[in-house]
Amino acid sequence: MYRTNTCGELRISDAGKNVTLAGWVQRIRKMGGMTFVDLRDRYGITQIVFNEAIDKDLCDKANSLGREYCIQVKGTVNERQSKNPKLPTGDIEIIASELNVLSPSLTPPFTIEDNTDGGDDLRMKYRYLDLRRPAVRKNLELRHRMTILIRNFLDERQFMEIETPMLIGSTPEGARDFVVPSRMNPGQFYALPQSPQTLKQLLMVAGMDRYFQIVKCFRDEDLRADRQPEFTQVDCEMSFVDQDDVINLFEEMCRMLFKEIRGVDLPKPLQQMTWAEAMRRFGSDKPDLRFGMEFVELKDAFNGKGDFSVFNEAKYIGGICVPGCADYSRKQLNELTDFVKRPQVGAKGLVYIKYNADGTVKSSIDKFYSPETLAEIKEVMGAKDGDLVLILSGDNANKTRVQLCSLRLEMGDRLGLRDKNTFKCLWIIDFPLFEWSDEEQRLMATHHPFTMPNPDDIPLLDEHPEKVRAKAYDFVCNGIEVGGGSLRIHDTNLQEKMFEVLGFTPERAEAQFGFLMNAFKYGAPPHAGLAFGLDRFVSILAGLDSIRDCIAFPKNNSGRDVMLDAPSELDQKQLDELQIKVDLHQENQ
């Protein structure tokens, strides 16, 4: 055996035992005639002692070790004289009697410790070394534990785990597909699934009334901290259920995960908020409720009371009250103005009103409005002496609310109000069924084209589809959409109507989704489902800013795997077999 014990399990009760350990050299310390080696494996760290007075050759061999050498050590468990309360194994050490170098190591390019000196790109290039760091390893252990808990929870409730294909047909509606050429069918391509959506609906038609799958999905879209080109979903579908059935069951699952992983008791039941209310109050369909600064609409409060043309011409005026920040300096206010003017936010400017602690008022618009009007605004905003009011305006209410949301979140970050150890979860319901796409110049499905319209709104599909609400729901935690789903259309005629509103010709609908609409003709049950983003869920419970550190081998912000150097070019032989000609067109400089 290479080892009798791991580096994390020995305790004072094991004193006197002869053991064999194997792992990696974390650190070497030489003190007089003694050499101390911290030996690390996945389970922990154990101190190994080499004594020159007992065996000089063995001690010299230990002194020749380098960081990250893979070694095997035999010896006797001994009580430490100088104990380390920070380590579970800190009461013991191993008095070495034998040392075998299993594999030497080059000097690693960064320190393999919680606080490393390696940057993101360097760590991603040597990800196999980065994964040795306890901080990263713990994230994967958390991910493993969550998947086991989820599987057990769903298994106990009669869900069946069923695998669906990775090679499917392309359905270019929404995000871009990754496509895979078929050698046996020249000129034709598979697509990697963005979701097993239609396949799990077919499983409902097949009578598999409770399905789940922890599944890889793929989207060829721009990346950010919470998005990767390949990601993992906890994908679920149920038959003979309504919206409340789905929400109640998966709220129970979320409550179990928060309790088991973080010891947090979520409220029961969780708050539900309509999409329209979330946009009105927070400018986001995934509001962060860990702090206040709720929007206050000010159009009526300012109307006809001053000659500030920006407000007089605006369709929407909204503000947030920032407690205790009336002492913000001109420099800080200029920074906030620059922030809202960034292209990512898109506002044209920022108005502030400082209700100072001494009762005086200072504002960027005080020359346009009387002190009485600014006092009225104070009352409308619910502001107190010492508070700062920040205001944005614009021609489009929802667009301006989204900008105000960015400002609200920025202030939450600046004031330290977005505590990663505080969890505020809720369901967002009653989404619009459709949203306008400037790029496509048409209505698009807000979630996907298989979402059930609210039955009360079906008559609006012909004349006012933009007013139709969806029977859809998102699970949101701390301003992050963790999961979402909907009731599904299971009637062929209604599904055909949905495609018609989306601009599909009957021929195109038949070509892309005829298999599904045909299946609905064979006794399709009412069904619904949802999917949780496992990467996002793990990152929230681990307190991470990015999902990359809870994925074993993630891509960087350019969608590249810098360790494998992927994506990469194919050699000509492969291209010839696939009958593919690469013709790259470079834009004129």
Backbone torsions as a table, in degrees:
resi	resn	phi	psi	omega
1	MET	NA	139.1	176.0
2	TYR	-73.2	-26.5	178.8
3	ARG	-155.0	147.6	174.2
4	THR	-98.1	-21.3	-177.9
5	ASN	-145.3	161.9	173.5
6	THR	-89.5	171.7	-178.6
7	CYS	-81.6	5.2	-179.0
8	GLY	-120.8	3.5	-169.6
9	GLU	-110.7	-17.3	-174.5
10	LEU	-75.4	140.9	-178.5
11	ARG	-133.2	177.9	-178.1
12	ILE	-59.1	-27.6	178.8
13	SER	-68.3	-13.9	179.4
14	ASP	-92.5	2.0	-177.6
15	ALA	-54.2	135.6	-179.9
16	GLY	94.4	-13.5	-179.4
17	LYS	-75.8	145.3	170.3
18	ASN	-90.8	125.0	-173.5
19	VAL	-133.3	163.1	174.0
20	THR	-127.7	125.1	178.5
21	LEU	-118.6	155.1	175.9
22	ALA	-142.4	144.0	179.9
23	GLY	172.1	-154.0	-175.2
24	TRP	-116.5	144.4	-179.7
25	VAL	-74.6	113.9	178.3
26	GLN	-84.0	-44.3	-173.3
27	ARG	-157.2	147.2	176.9
28	ILE	-125.4	131.8	177.7
29	ARG	-130.2	128.1	178.0
30	LYS	-108.7	125.1	-179.4
31	MET	-132.7	100.0	-177.5
32	GLY	62.8	-125.5	179.7
33	GLY	-90.8	13.1	-178.8
34	MET	-115.8	142.3	173.6
35	THR	-124.1	129.5	-179.4
36	PHE	-112.9	128.4	178.9
37	VAL	-119.5	125.5	171.6
38	ASP	-87.6	114.8	-178.1
39	LEU	-100.8	128.0	-174.1
40	ARG	-120.4	138.3	164.3
41	ASP	-134.6	-168.0	-177.3
42	ARG	-61.1	-23.8	-170.2
43	TYR	-96.4	-15.2	-180.0
44	GLY	157.4	-161.1	-177.2
45	ILE	-130.4	135.9	174.3
46	THR	-127.3	137.1	178.6
47	GLN	-82.5	130.9	176.9
48	ILE	-110.0	135.3	-177.3
49	VAL	-115.0	127.5	174.3
50	PHE	-114.7	124.5	-174.8
51	ASN	-112.2	117.5	-179.2
52	GLU	-60.6	-33.5	-178.6
53	ALA	-68.8	-26.0	-179.4
54	ILE	-88.6	-46.2	-177.7
55	ASP	-151.8	97.2	-176.4
56	LYS	-65.4	-41.6	-179.1
57	ASP	-61.7	-41.7	179.2
58	LEU	-65.2	-39.0	179.0
59	CYS	-66.8	-40.4	177.0
60	ASP	-62.6	-38.0	178.7
61	LYS	-64.4	-39.8	178.3
62	ALA	-65.8	-36.5	-179.8
63	ASN	-68.7	-17.6	179.5
64	SER	-87.2	-4.3	-179.6
65	LEU	-70.7	155.8	173.4
66	GLY	-121.6	167.3	177.2
67	ARG	-58.5	137.6	177.0
68	GLU	72.3	10.4	167.9
69	TYR	-59.7	138.4	174.7
70	CYS	-93.3	118.7	-172.3
71	ILE	-133.8	163.7	171.4
72	GLN	-121.2	136.1	-178.8
73	VAL	-130.0	135.9	172.0
74	LYS	-114.5	145.8	-179.9
75	GLY	176.5	-167.3	-175.6
76	THR	-116.8	135.4	178.1
77	VAL	-71.1	130.4	-176.7
78	ASN	-134.3	147.6	175.7
79	GLU	-72.5	131.0	-179.5
80	ARG	-72.6	143.1	173.6
81	GLN	-77.8	-43.3	178.3
82	SER	-108.1	99.0	-171.5
83	LYS	-83.2	154.7	-179.2
84	ASN	-117.9	99.6	-176.8
85	PRO	-69.0	-10.4	-179.6
86	LYS	-80.6	-13.5	-179.0
87	LEU	-111.5	138.4	173.8
88	PRO	-58.9	-29.3	178.7
89	THR	-96.0	15.0	-171.0
90	GLY	-70.6	-7.5	178.7
91	ASP	-89.8	-9.6	-174.2
92	ILE	-130.4	167.9	172.2
93	GLU	-148.3	167.9	178.6
94	ILE	-111.5	121.8	172.8
95	ILE	-83.2	108.2	-170.1
96	ALA	-72.4	140.1	173.2
97	SER	-121.0	-13.8	-179.9
98	GLU	-155.1	141.3	179.2
99	LEU	-134.7	126.4	176.2
100	ASN	-125.0	126.8	175.7
101	VAL	-84.3	111.4	179.7
102	LEU	-79.7	-34.0	179.7
103	SER	-164.2	122.7	176.5
104	PRO	-73.5	169.2	-178.0
105	SER	-135.9	141.9	165.9
106	LEU	-66.0	159.5	174.8
107	THR	-64.2	121.5	-176.8
108	PRO	-63.9	150.2	-176.6
109	PRO	-73.8	-8.0	175.9
110	PHE	-154.5	163.7	-178.6
111	THR	-74.6	135.9	-177.2
112	ILE	-93.1	68.9	-179.6
113	GLU	-139.9	169.8	-178.5
114	ASP	-53.7	-50.5	177.9
115	ASN	-97.4	92.7	-175.5
116	THR	-91.3	161.4	176.2
117	ASP	-99.0	11.4	-180.0
118	GLY	-92.3	136.1	175.1
119	GLY	-76.3	172.3	-175.0
120	ASP	-58.9	-49.0	-176.8
121	ASP	-63.5	-40.4	179.9
122	LEU	-65.9	-42.2	179.6
123	ARG	-66.1	-36.2	179.2
124	MET	-70.5	-33.3	178.0
125	LYS	-65.8	-37.2	178.7
126	TYR	-112.3	51.4	-173.6
127	ARG	-60.6	-32.1	179.7
128	TYR	-64.2	-26.2	173.2
129	LEU	-82.2	-39.6	179.8
130	ASP	-59.5	-35.0	-178.7
131	LEU	-69.2	-14.8	175.2
132	ARG	-75.2	-18.8	-178.8
133	ARG	-68.7	131.6	-177.8
134	PRO	-54.3	-37.9	-177.2
135	ALA	-62.2	-39.6	-179.6
136	VAL	-77.5	-41.9	180.0
137	ARG	-58.5	-39.9	-179.1
138	LYS	-62.3	-32.1	177.7
139	ASN	-65.8	-39.8	178.1
140	LEU	-70.3	-34.6	175.9
141	GLU	-64.8	-40.1	176.8
142	LEU	-63.3	-43.0	179.2
143	ARG	-60.2	-44.9	178.8
144	HIS	-60.2	-45.5	-178.2
145	ARG	-63.5	-40.1	179.1
146	MET	-63.4	-42.9	-179.0
147	THR	-65.2	-36.9	177.1
148	ILE	-64.7	-45.0	179.1
149	LEU	-61.6	-42.0	-179.8
150	ILE	-64.9	-46.2	-179.5
151	ARG	-60.7	-44.5	-179.3
152	ASN	-65.1	-41.2	179.7
153	PHE	-60.0	-48.0	-177.0
154	LEU	-71.7	-37.2	178.2
155	ASP	-61.6	-39.7	179.5
156	GLU	-66.9	-15.0	-179.0
157	ARG	-112.6	29.1	172.0
158	GLN	68.6	19.6	173.3
159	PHE	-79.0	143.1	178.0
160	MET	-111.0	130.5	177.9
161	GLU	-85.3	118.6	-176.8
162	ILE	-128.2	130.1	178.7
163	GLU	-83.9	139.4	175.5
164	THR	-114.7	161.0	-172.9
165	PRO	-64.7	150.0	172.3
166	MET	-90.4	-21.9	179.2
167	LEU	-106.9	108.8	-176.6
168	ILE	-131.3	-176.3	176.7
169	GLY	-85.0	151.4	-180.0
170	SER	-77.7	137.2	175.2
171	THR	-128.9	82.8	-172.0
172	PRO	-70.8	73.6	178.6
173	GLU	-132.7	103.6	-177.6
174	GLY	102.7	-131.0	-177.3
175	ALA	-65.6	157.8	-176.0
176	ARG	-77.5	143.9	176.9
177	ASP	-83.7	149.2	159.3
178	PHE	-84.4	130.2	-177.5
179	VAL	-112.2	149.9	-176.7
180	VAL	-127.5	119.2	180.0
181	PRO	-69.1	146.8	178.5
182	SER	-103.4	117.6	179.2
183	ARG	-66.4	-36.4	-176.8
184	MET	-79.6	-13.3	179.0
185	ASN	-129.6	78.1	-173.5
186	PRO	-54.9	137.7	178.7
187	GLY	81.3	1.5	178.9
188	GLN	-118.0	155.2	-170.6
189	PHE	-136.7	143.1	164.5
190	TYR	-86.0	168.4	168.6
191	ALA	-126.0	146.0	171.6
192	LEU	-81.1	139.5	-170.9
193	PRO	-69.9	133.3	168.9
194	GLN	-77.2	-23.2	178.1
195	SER	-170.8	150.1	174.8
196	PRO	-81.0	33.7	-168.0
197	GLN	-53.8	-60.7	-175.3
198	THR	-68.5	-31.3	-178.8
199	LEU	-68.1	-39.9	179.7
200	LYS	-72.9	-27.8	173.9
201	GLN	-67.8	-37.4	176.1
202	LEU	-64.8	-32.9	176.0
203	LEU	-64.9	-32.0	175.7
204	MET	-68.2	-41.5	175.7
205	VAL	-60.5	-33.7	-178.8
206	ALA	-76.2	-4.9	177.1
207	GLY	92.9	4.1	176.4
208	MET	-82.6	79.4	-160.5
209	ASP	-70.3	-13.5	175.8
210	ARG	-137.5	104.3	-176.2
211	TYR	-116.0	146.0	165.3
212	PHE	-148.0	163.7	179.6
213	GLN	-160.3	132.6	170.4
214	ILE	-95.2	102.7	-158.7
215	VAL	-129.5	144.7	172.8
216	LYS	-78.4	135.9	175.2
217	CYS	-130.1	163.2	-170.3
218	PHE	-140.3	133.3	175.0
219	ARG	-140.2	127.6	-178.6
220	ASP	-90.9	72.3	-177.2
221	GLU	-131.5	167.3	-178.4
222	ASP	-61.4	146.3	-173.5
223	LEU	-98.1	163.6	173.1
224	ARG	-157.9	-173.5	-172.7
225	ALA	-59.5	-33.1	-176.3
226	ASP	-109.0	25.9	-177.7
227	ARG	-142.2	136.8	176.1
228	GLN	-132.4	155.8	178.8
229	PRO	-64.7	-29.9	171.4
230	GLU	-122.1	136.1	-175.0
231	PHE	-145.7	168.6	-175.4
232	THR	-116.5	132.0	177.6
233	GLN	-114.0	143.6	162.5
234	VAL	-92.0	100.1	-168.1
235	ASP	-102.0	127.8	-173.2
236	CYS	-137.5	150.7	175.8
237	GLU	-149.7	145.2	-177.4
238	MET	-139.2	145.8	175.2
239	SER	-103.3	157.3	176.2
240	PHE	57.8	46.5	179.6
241	VAL	-135.2	158.2	170.8
242	ASP	-112.9	-175.2	-174.4
243	GLN	-60.3	-44.0	-178.3
244	ASP	-63.4	-36.6	178.4
245	ASP	-58.9	-46.3	-177.8
246	VAL	-67.1	-48.2	-178.7
247	ILE	-59.8	-45.3	-177.3
248	ASN	-63.6	-42.3	-177.6
249	LEU	-67.1	-47.0	-174.8
250	PHE	-81.3	-19.1	168.6
251	GLU	-66.9	-37.8	176.0
252	GLU	-62.6	-40.6	178.5
253	MET	-63.9	-44.1	178.9
254	CYS	-63.5	-40.0	179.6
255	ARG	-62.5	-40.2	178.0
256	MET	-63.4	-44.0	-178.2
257	LEU	-64.3	-45.1	179.5
258	PHE	-62.3	-38.0	-179.6
259	LYS	-69.7	-46.8	-176.1
260	GLU	-70.4	-39.5	-173.9
261	ILE	-86.2	-44.0	-173.7
262	ARG	-117.1	-1.9	-178.7
263	GLY	67.5	25.9	-176.9
264	VAL	-103.4	131.5	175.2
265	ASP	-95.7	110.3	176.2
266	LEU	-73.7	149.1	176.4
267	PRO	-59.6	152.8	179.6
268	LYS	-132.1	118.9	-5.1
269	PRO	-80.3	166.9	175.6
270	LEU	-73.1	153.4	177.0
271	GLN	-62.4	143.2	170.6
272	GLN	-117.8	137.0	-177.9
273	MET	-136.7	134.0	178.3
274	THR	-71.2	157.2	178.0
275	TRP	-58.4	-42.4	-177.9
276	ALA	-63.8	-40.1	179.6
277	GLU	-68.5	-40.9	179.6
278	ALA	-62.4	-41.0	179.1
279	MET	-68.2	-39.1	-178.6
280	ARG	-68.1	-40.1	-174.1
281	ARG	-88.9	-28.9	-172.7
282	PHE	-133.8	-5.8	179.3
283	GLY	67.0	23.4	-176.2
284	SER	-153.4	144.9	174.0
285	ASP	-88.4	7.8	173.1
286	LYS	-139.0	66.3	-173.0
287	PRO	-67.7	142.1	174.7
288	ASP	-91.5	110.3	-175.2
289	LEU	-97.2	13.3	178.8
290	ARG	-71.8	-14.0	179.0
291	PHE	-146.9	169.6	-174.3
292	GLY	-86.0	-119.8	-176.1
293	MET	59.2	42.4	178.0
294	GLU	-67.0	147.0	-177.6
295	PHE	-66.1	143.1	170.6
296	VAL	-123.2	126.4	-180.0
297	GLU	-82.2	131.0	-169.0
298	LEU	-120.0	6.3	-177.4
299	LYS	-57.7	-47.7	-179.2
300	ASP	-67.5	-34.8	-177.7
301	ALA	-66.4	-33.9	-179.0
302	PHE	-92.7	-16.3	-170.3
303	ASN	-57.6	121.2	174.8
304	GLY	70.5	16.7	-175.2
305	LYS	-113.5	6.9	179.7
306	GLY	-168.6	172.1	-177.8
307	ASP	-110.0	36.3	176.0
308	PHE	-86.2	104.5	-171.1
309	SER	-61.9	-32.9	-178.7
310	VAL	-58.6	-45.1	-180.0
311	PHE	-76.3	-37.1	-178.0
312	ASN	-64.2	-31.4	-177.1
313	GLU	-94.5	-10.8	-176.0
314	ALA	-73.8	144.8	174.5
315	LYS	-83.5	-25.6	-178.8
316	TYR	-140.7	137.4	172.6
317	ILE	-132.0	126.1	-179.0
318	GLY	-139.0	149.7	-178.8
319	GLY	-138.2	161.5	171.9
320	ILE	-125.6	147.1	177.5
321	CYS	-103.5	118.7	-179.0
322	VAL	-100.1	107.6	-173.7
323	PRO	-63.1	136.5	171.0
324	GLY	68.9	17.8	-175.6
325	CYS	-114.7	19.9	177.6
326	ALA	-65.2	-16.0	179.2
327	ASP	-86.8	11.3	176.8
328	TYR	-58.1	136.6	-179.0
329	SER	-80.4	168.1	175.4
330	ARG	-57.8	-39.6	179.5
331	LYS	-61.8	-44.7	-180.0
332	GLN	-65.0	-39.3	178.3
333	LEU	-67.8	-36.1	176.0
334	ASN	-65.6	-37.1	177.0
335	GLU	-62.1	-41.3	178.9
336	LEU	-67.3	-37.5	177.2
337	THR	-63.8	-44.1	177.0
338	ASP	-62.2	-36.5	-179.9
339	PHE	-61.9	-48.8	-176.3
340	VAL	-70.9	-18.8	178.7
341	LYS	-85.9	-7.6	178.0
342	ARG	-58.4	148.0	178.6
343	PRO	-56.0	-33.2	-179.3
344	GLN	-66.3	-24.4	178.9
345	VAL	-100.0	-54.7	170.1
346	GLY	91.3	10.1	177.8
347	ALA	-79.6	156.3	-179.3
348	LYS	-88.7	-19.4	-179.6
349	GLY	-178.6	176.9	-176.9
350	LEU	-135.2	134.7	175.3
351	VAL	-108.0	137.4	177.9
352	TYR	-126.8	152.1	170.7
353	ILE	-133.8	120.7	178.9
354	LYS	-101.2	112.0	174.8
355	TYR	-93.4	90.2	-170.0
356	ASN	-65.5	158.2	-177.5
357	ALA	-62.7	-25.8	-179.6
358	ASP	-87.0	5.3	177.6
359	GLY	93.5	-7.9	177.1
360	THR	-79.4	162.2	-178.1
361	VAL	-126.9	133.3	175.7
362	LYS	-130.9	129.3	-175.7
363	SER	-145.4	153.9	175.5
364	SER	-74.2	-7.1	179.2
365	ILE	-124.5	19.8	-175.4
366	ASP	-69.2	-16.9	176.6
367	LYS	-79.7	-12.0	-179.3
368	PHE	-99.4	-20.3	-174.1
369	TYR	-130.1	146.3	-178.4
370	SER	-73.1	158.8	174.3
371	PRO	-56.5	-32.6	179.4
372	GLU	-65.2	-41.1	179.0
373	THR	-65.5	-42.6	179.1
374	LEU	-65.7	-31.7	175.3
375	ALA	-67.6	-37.4	176.7
376	GLU	-64.3	-41.5	178.9
377	ILE	-61.7	-38.9	177.4
378	LYS	-57.0	-43.7	-179.1
379	GLU	-68.7	-44.1	179.9
380	VAL	-61.6	-39.7	-178.8
381	MET	-75.9	-14.5	-174.8
382	GLY	70.0	28.2	-177.8
383	ALA	-82.2	156.3	176.0
384	LYS	-121.7	166.0	174.5
385	ASP	-58.0	132.4	-176.3
386	GLY	99.3	-5.6	-178.4
387	ASP	-95.3	157.6	178.0
388	LEU	-116.4	129.8	176.6
389	VAL	-107.7	128.9	179.0
390	LEU	-116.5	133.5	-170.5
391	ILE	-130.9	136.1	171.0
392	LEU	-123.9	154.1	178.1
393	SER	-141.4	162.1	179.3
394	GLY	-176.1	176.7	-178.2
395	ASP	-85.0	-20.7	-178.3
396	ASN	-118.5	117.7	-172.9
397	ALA	-60.7	-51.3	-176.4
398	ASN	-66.3	-37.7	178.3
399	LYS	-62.4	-42.7	179.9
400	THR	-68.5	-36.4	177.2
401	ARG	-63.3	-38.8	177.5
402	VAL	-62.7	-40.4	176.9
403	GLN	-63.7	-42.1	179.4
404	LEU	-66.0	-32.6	175.5
405	CYS	-61.1	-44.4	178.4
406	SER	-59.4	-40.9	178.6
407	LEU	-66.5	-42.0	178.7
408	ARG	-59.6	-46.1	-179.8
409	LEU	-65.6	-36.9	177.3
410	GLU	-62.0	-43.3	178.5
411	MET	-67.4	-36.9	176.1
412	GLY	-60.3	-40.5	177.5
413	ASP	-67.2	-45.1	-177.6
414	ARG	-62.4	-33.6	-176.9
415	LEU	-95.1	4.2	177.6
416	GLY	66.8	33.0	-175.8
417	LEU	-92.6	-4.2	-176.4
418	ARG	-104.8	66.6	-175.9
419	ASP	-68.2	124.7	-178.4
420	LYS	-71.2	-12.6	178.0
421	ASN	-97.5	5.6	173.5
422	THR	-110.1	135.4	-175.4
423	PHE	-126.2	121.4	176.9
424	LYS	-121.7	110.8	-175.0
425	CYS	-114.7	150.4	176.7
426	LEU	-160.5	167.4	173.2
427	TRP	-105.7	133.9	170.5
428	ILE	-101.2	128.9	-176.7
429	ILE	-128.1	175.1	176.4
430	ASP	56.5	47.5	173.5
431	PHE	-66.1	155.8	167.1
432	PRO	-63.0	141.1	178.4
433	LEU	-70.8	-32.3	-177.9
434	PHE	-125.8	157.0	171.1
435	GLU	-138.5	149.0	-177.6
436	TRP	-81.8	133.8	177.0
437	SER	-106.4	115.7	176.2
438	ASP	-64.8	-35.4	-179.3
439	GLU	-66.6	-44.1	-177.6
440	GLU	-88.6	-17.2	-176.2
441	GLN	56.5	45.9	177.8
442	ARG	-162.8	169.2	174.4
443	LEU	-73.0	139.3	175.7
444	MET	-121.5	156.8	174.9
445	ALA	-70.6	128.3	-179.8
446	THR	-61.0	-43.4	176.8
447	HIS	-104.1	-71.2	173.4
448	HIS	-160.7	164.7	-171.3
449	PRO	-73.8	4.9	-179.0
450	PHE	-105.5	8.9	-177.9
451	THR	-78.5	135.3	-179.3
452	MET	-72.7	128.9	171.5
453	PRO	-68.7	152.9	170.8
454	ASN	-59.4	125.6	-176.3
455	PRO	-54.2	-31.7	179.8
456	ASP	-67.8	-21.4	-173.8
457	ASP	-102.6	-2.7	-177.1
458	ILE	-56.4	-36.9	177.4
459	PRO	-61.2	-18.0	-179.2
460	LEU	-82.7	-7.5	-174.9
461	LEU	-59.6	-33.8	-177.0
462	ASP	-76.0	-47.7	-172.2
463	GLU	-101.4	-34.0	-175.8
464	HIS	-136.2	63.1	-177.9
465	PRO	-61.8	-26.3	-179.6
466	GLU	-65.6	-16.5	-179.3
467	LYS	-94.9	-2.9	-175.8
468	VAL	-77.2	130.7	176.5
469	ARG	-91.8	151.2	179.4
470	ALA	-99.7	149.7	170.2
471	LYS	-86.0	69.6	-175.3
472	ALA	-128.8	160.2	-174.4
473	TYR	-153.7	140.0	175.7
474	ASP	-121.3	141.0	172.1
475	PHE	-96.3	121.4	-173.9
476	VAL	-120.4	137.0	176.3
477	CYS	-136.7	123.4	175.7
478	ASN	53.6	39.5	177.2
479	GLY	80.4	14.0	-179.5
480	ILE	-123.5	131.2	173.2
481	GLU	-75.8	110.6	-177.4
482	VAL	-91.2	-33.0	-178.9
483	GLY	-159.9	165.6	179.4
484	GLY	-166.0	159.8	179.3
485	GLY	-169.5	-167.8	-176.3
486	SER	-166.1	164.5	162.0
487	LEU	-72.5	146.0	-176.7
488	ARG	-104.6	150.2	170.4
489	ILE	-69.9	130.1	176.7
490	HIS	-124.5	12.7	179.6
491	ASP	-112.8	127.3	-175.6
492	THR	-59.8	-43.8	-177.3
493	ASN	-63.6	-42.4	178.9
494	LEU	-67.8	-36.9	177.6
495	GLN	-65.6	-39.0	176.6
496	GLU	-63.6	-38.3	177.9
497	LYS	-64.5	-40.2	178.0
498	MET	-60.3	-45.9	178.8
499	PHE	-63.7	-37.1	178.8
500	GLU	-61.4	-45.8	179.6
501	VAL	-62.9	-34.3	-179.4
502	LEU	-78.3	-0.8	176.1
503	GLY	90.4	12.2	176.7
504	PHE	-76.7	135.0	167.0
505	THR	-75.0	156.4	177.0
506	PRO	-55.3	-35.7	-179.1
507	GLU	-66.1	-43.0	-179.7
508	ARG	-67.9	-40.9	178.6
509	ALA	-61.3	-41.1	179.7
510	GLU	-66.4	-42.1	-177.6
511	ALA	-64.5	-40.6	-174.6
512	GLN	-89.3	-36.7	-171.9
513	PHE	-130.6	18.0	179.7
514	GLY	-59.8	-34.8	-179.9
515	PHE	-60.9	-35.6	-178.6
516	LEU	-76.6	-47.3	-179.3
517	MET	-64.1	-33.3	176.7
518	ASN	-67.8	-38.0	179.5
519	ALA	-64.0	-33.5	-179.5
520	PHE	-63.8	-18.1	-179.3
521	LYS	-78.7	-4.5	-176.2
522	TYR	-112.7	50.7	173.6
523	GLY	72.8	52.2	179.8
524	ALA	-73.1	129.2	179.4
525	PRO	-80.7	156.3	168.1
526	PRO	-59.3	134.8	-177.7
527	HIS	-149.5	162.5	-177.9
528	ALA	-156.6	166.6	179.2
529	GLY	-169.3	-174.3	174.7
530	LEU	-163.1	169.0	176.4
531	ALA	-138.5	135.7	173.0
532	PHE	-99.8	139.6	171.9
533	GLY	-78.5	106.1	-175.2
534	LEU	-62.6	-41.0	-178.9
535	ASP	-60.7	-44.9	179.3
536	ARG	-66.0	-41.6	-178.3
537	PHE	-61.6	-45.7	179.2
538	VAL	-62.7	-42.7	-176.8
539	SER	-64.0	-36.0	178.1
540	ILE	-65.9	-48.0	-177.9
541	LEU	-70.8	-22.4	177.1
542	ALA	-88.6	-8.1	-179.8
543	GLY	72.9	34.3	-176.9
544	LEU	-96.8	153.2	174.9
545	ASP	-85.7	-23.0	-176.4
546	SER	-132.4	149.2	177.5
547	ILE	-76.5	-11.8	-174.0
548	ARG	-62.8	-32.9	-175.9
549	ASP	-81.7	2.7	171.1
550	CYS	-115.7	16.1	174.9
551	ILE	-117.6	133.4	-174.2
552	ALA	-59.6	-49.4	-177.0
553	PHE	-132.6	81.3	-175.8
554	PRO	-82.4	167.1	172.2
555	LYS	-92.6	160.8	176.4
556	ASN	-86.2	-172.7	-175.4
557	ASN	-68.3	-12.4	175.7
558	SER	-97.8	7.8	-179.4
559	GLY	76.1	18.3	-177.9
560	ARG	-103.9	145.2	167.5
561	ASP	-95.9	100.9	-173.9
562	VAL	-73.9	-16.9	176.3
563	MET	-75.0	-46.5	-179.3
564	LEU	-90.8	-6.2	-174.7
565	ASP	54.2	54.4	179.7
566	ALA	-123.9	144.2	2.6
567	PRO	-72.4	160.0	-178.8
568	SER	-140.7	169.4	179.2
569	GLU	-74.4	150.3	171.5
570	LEU	-90.0	149.7	175.8
571	ASP	-76.2	164.6	-172.3
572	GLN	-62.6	-32.8	179.7
573	LYS	-62.6	-43.4	178.2
574	GLN	-64.3	-42.4	179.1
575	LEU	-62.2	-40.3	179.8
576	ASP	-64.4	-41.0	179.2
577	GLU	-62.9	-35.8	-179.7
578	LEU	-85.1	-5.5	-176.7
579	GLN	55.2	48.0	-179.9
580	ILE	-117.2	133.5	174.1
581	LYS	-112.8	125.6	-179.8
582	VAL	-92.0	122.2	-179.3
583	ASP	-133.0	91.4	-176.9
584	LEU	-84.1	127.9	178.5
585	HIS	-103.4	118.2	178.0
586	GLN	-94.1	136.6	179.0
587	GLU	-68.1	146.4	177.4
588	ASN	-63.6	134.8	179.8
589	GLN	-78.2	NA	NA
